[in-house]
């Protein structure tokens, strides 16, 4: 894919994220928009892994119970924060089949904060917002 096409895709996907979520999600990096304590496990195909400041975004196609494909966006902290938990620039590749557990937003939109991820190779990465969860694999 050419650089121009890739740049346009990133712009379009970033705009889509803005449409999918409500403004309070961005206010002061608040957790108020998330349904903390509730988790949703998503099994899907990676469309894109955006590994940049201020938040990394994992964009997935997830098949819903009725068979429709739903575009989910899972966010996490900046690369320097999630690096100790094993998340890397190449952790997720387009086309990878992954399982991601998220804390969803309260408004029911397909957006959440990553709690855990199981990569295509079976490796489990822990909470993406700080230290890894107990038993989560780490890369050196």
C-alpha positions as CSV (number, residue, x, y, z in Angstrom):
1,X,0.0,0.0,0.0
2,X,1.4,3.4,-1.0
3,X,2.3,6.0,1.6
4,X,-0.4,8.3,0.4
5,X,-3.1,5.7,0.6
6,X,-1.8,4.6,4.1
7,X,-1.8,8.2,5.3
8,X,-5.4,8.7,4.1
9,X,-6.5,5.4,5.7
10,X,-5.0,6.6,9.1
11,X,-6.8,10.0,8.7
12,X,-10.1,8.3,7.9
13,X,-9.9,5.8,10.7
14,X,-8.9,8.5,13.2
15,X,-11.9,10.5,12.1
16,X,-14.1,7.4,12.5
17,X,-12.9,7.0,16.1
18,X,-13.9,10.6,16.8
19,X,-17.4,9.9,15.5
20,X,-17.7,6.6,17.4
21,X,-17.1,8.1,20.8
22,X,-18.4,10.9,22.8
23,X,-16.5,14.1,23.8
24,X,-16.3,13.2,27.5
25,X,-14.0,10.3,26.6
26,X,-11.2,12.8,25.7
27,X,-11.8,15.3,28.5
28,X,-8.7,15.3,30.7
29,X,-8.1,11.6,29.9
30,X,-10.9,10.7,32.2
31,X,-12.1,7.2,32.8
32,X,-15.6,8.4,33.3
33,X,-16.7,7.2,29.8
34,X,-15.6,3.6,30.5
35,X,-17.8,1.0,32.2
36,X,-14.9,0.1,34.6
37,X,-15.3,-3.3,36.1
38,X,-17.2,-4.6,33.1
39,X,-15.3,-6.4,30.3
40,X,-16.1,-7.5,26.8
41,X,-14.0,-10.1,25.0
42,X,-13.6,-9.5,21.3
43,X,-12.4,-12.0,18.8
44,X,-11.6,-10.3,15.6
45,X,-9.3,-9.4,12.7
46,X,-6.8,-6.6,13.1
47,X,-7.3,-3.8,10.6
48,X,-4.7,-1.5,12.1
49,X,-2.5,-1.0,15.1
50,X,-1.7,2.7,15.6
51,X,1.4,2.8,17.9
52,X,1.7,6.5,18.6
53,X,1.4,9.1,21.3
54,X,-0.8,10.1,23.1
55,X,-2.8,6.8,22.9
56,X,-2.2,3.6,20.9
57,X,-5.3,2.4,19.0
58,X,-6.2,-1.2,17.9
59,X,-8.8,-1.3,15.2
60,X,-10.6,-4.6,14.7
61,X,-13.3,-6.2,12.6
62,X,-15.4,-8.2,15.0
63,X,-18.3,-10.4,13.9
64,X,-21.3,-9.8,16.1
65,X,-23.8,-12.5,17.2
66,X,-26.1,-11.7,14.3
67,X,-23.2,-12.2,11.8
68,X,-22.6,-8.5,11.0
69,X,-19.0,-7.2,11.1
70,X,-18.6,-4.4,13.5
71,X,-15.6,-2.1,13.6
72,X,-14.2,-1.9,17.1
73,X,-11.6,0.5,18.4
74,X,-9.6,-0.4,21.5
75,X,-7.4,2.2,23.0
76,X,-4.5,2.1,25.4
77,X,-1.8,4.4,26.7
78,X,1.2,5.8,25.0
79,X,3.9,3.4,23.8
80,X,6.3,4.2,26.7
81,X,3.6,3.3,29.2
82,X,2.5,0.0,27.6
83,X,6.0,-1.2,26.6
84,X,6.7,-2.9,29.9
85,X,3.5,-4.9,29.4
86,X,4.9,-6.4,26.2
87,X,3.1,-4.2,23.6
88,X,5.3,-3.4,20.7
89,X,5.0,-1.6,17.4
90,X,4.7,-5.0,15.6
91,X,2.5,-6.7,18.2
92,X,-0.6,-6.6,15.9
93,X,-0.4,-6.9,12.2
94,X,-3.3,-6.4,9.7
95,X,-5.1,-9.7,9.1
96,X,-4.0,-11.2,12.5
97,X,-6.8,-13.0,14.3
98,X,-6.6,-11.8,18.0
99,X,-8.7,-11.9,21.1
100,X,-8.8,-8.6,23.1
101,X,-10.6,-8.0,26.4
102,X,-11.7,-4.4,26.8
103,X,-13.6,-2.2,29.3
104,X,-16.3,-0.8,27.0
105,X,-17.6,2.7,27.0
106,X,-20.9,3.3,28.8
107,X,-22.7,4.7,25.8
108,X,-22.7,1.3,24.0
109,X,-20.5,2.3,21.1
110,X,-17.9,-0.2,19.8
111,X,-15.0,1.4,21.7
112,X,-13.1,0.2,24.7
113,X,-9.9,0.3,26.8
114,X,-7.6,-2.7,26.4
115,X,-7.4,-4.9,29.5
116,X,-5.7,-7.9,27.9
117,X,-4.8,-9.2,24.5
118,X,-4.0,-12.6,23.0
119,X,-1.9,-12.2,19.9
120,X,-2.1,-14.3,16.8
121,X,0.8,-16.4,18.0
122,X,-1.0,-17.2,21.3
123,X,1.1,-14.8,23.5
124,X,-0.9,-13.0,26.2
125,X,-0.2,-9.4,26.9
126,X,-1.5,-7.9,30.2
127,X,-3.2,-4.7,31.1
128,X,-2.2,-2.1,28.6
129,X,-2.5,0.8,31.0
130,X,0.3,0.1,33.3
131,X,2.0,-2.9,34.9
132,X,1.2,-6.3,33.4
133,X,-1.6,-8.4,34.9
134,X,-0.5,-11.4,37.0
135,X,0.6,-14.2,34.8
136,X,0.8,-12.1,31.6
137,X,3.7,-12.9,29.4
138,X,6.4,-10.2,28.9
139,X,8.9,-9.8,26.2
140,X,12.5,-8.9,27.2
